[in-house]
Amino acid sequence: MSGVASVLAGAVEGMSPAIVAFCLGAMFIAAFIRGYTGFGSSLLWVPSLSLVLPPVAVVPVTFMLELAVSLHLLPSIRRDAHWPSLCWIWLGGALGVPVGLFAMVSLPADMTRGAVALTVIAAALLLWRGSLLAGTLSWRGTTSVGLVAGLLTGGVGIPGPPVFLYYLSTPLDVRVSRASIIAYLLGVAPVALLSSYFNGMLDGKAVLRAALLLPVVLAGSWLGAHAFGRADPEKARRWTLLVLMAIGAALLLRVVLGAL
């Protein structure tokens, strides 16, 4: 037991019980939303945890958990995903992630928090608008979507708002869009983790925190995936976007108050 206790102590070092409880609750809710809608985990995880931890400490943890959740959901989505477009989006993402991460480690924490907050609010507002495209884009267009997504993945630690916008704005079936978003995150997370390691962001404490949060995240993801199809997906999407906007506004308020 002493070994287990020392591992847990290392994972929560410098965190009060209230902060630990907040992190566990935020991770569970976001994982449930991710399992249900296919998106929303890092859009909720990064701004929520950045309220109590530096973004540089948060982002590697969310990358590991994104990979775990995507692997967990892969058997249920592999036949529905739109693989032709995903190949080009992965290519763009692989090019953009290292550049974005280099920018993150070079910026002050509050500047990164502000960028996270604005990204979340803008993504939620754009997602609220609904379908915009008449069809899927060419390979050049989808690669560009992946490139911008990769820059945001590295720069603010939120994988994929442009990809979410792309798939949710096409006339593709909701199951195909959801599956493609999950599959995108499966492909970009390993690149983000490797880049995080070489930038010095991925350390032992990040691995311990991810391990502590993993059971909570997998439970939320499992429940969300099993709830998919049992409720109105459009209503669930709207509520998710409202929560995203509220969290983004709270994080932005923290940055503004900290600057006063």
C-alpha positions, 0 to 999 in steps of 0.5 A: 500500500505504501507504494500505491500511496506514494504514486498517488501522492506524486500525482497530486503533489501541490494540489489541495483536496478541493482541486483534486475533486474539481479535476475528477469531476471535470474529467468525468463530465467531459469524458461523458460528453466525448463518449456521447457526442464524439467531441468536447473532452479537451474543449472542456478539460483544458479550460477547466483544469487551467483554472487551477493548474498551469496549461503547460501542466494540463496539456500533456495529461489531456493528450494521454487521456484523448488517446486512451478514450479514442482507443476505447471507442475505436471498436464502435466507430471504425466502420463509420469513420470517413477514412479518406478525408481523415488521412489528409487531415492527419497529415495536416495535423502532424505538420501543425502540432510541433509548431504549436507546441513550440509556441506554447512553451515559449508563452506566459501561462496567462497568455496561454490561458487567454488563448485557450479561453478565446479558442473555446468560446469561438469554437462553441459559437461557430459550432452553434451555427450548424451545417454550412457546407454543401459537401466534403472538401478536396484533399487540399481543403481537408489538409488545411483543416488538419494543419490549422487543427494541429496548430491549435492542438499544439498552441493551446492544447485543444485537439481539433476545433477546426476538425469538429467544425468541418465534420459537423458542417458537412451533410455527412450523417451524424454517426459518420461525423462523430466517428470521424472526430473520434478517429481524428483524435486517435491519430493526432494524439500520438504526434502531440505526445511525442512533440510534448516529450521533446519540448520537455512538457511530458514528464513523470508527474504528467504520466501519474496524473493521467493514470490517476484520472484514467479510470474516471475518464473511461467510466465517463466515456463508456456511459456517454457512448452507451447513452448515444442514440437514447436522447436527442443528439441536437439538444445534447450538442446545444447544452454541451456548447453552452457549457463550453461557452460558460467555461471559456468565459470563466477562464477568460475572466480569471485572466482579466482579473489576474491582469488587473 
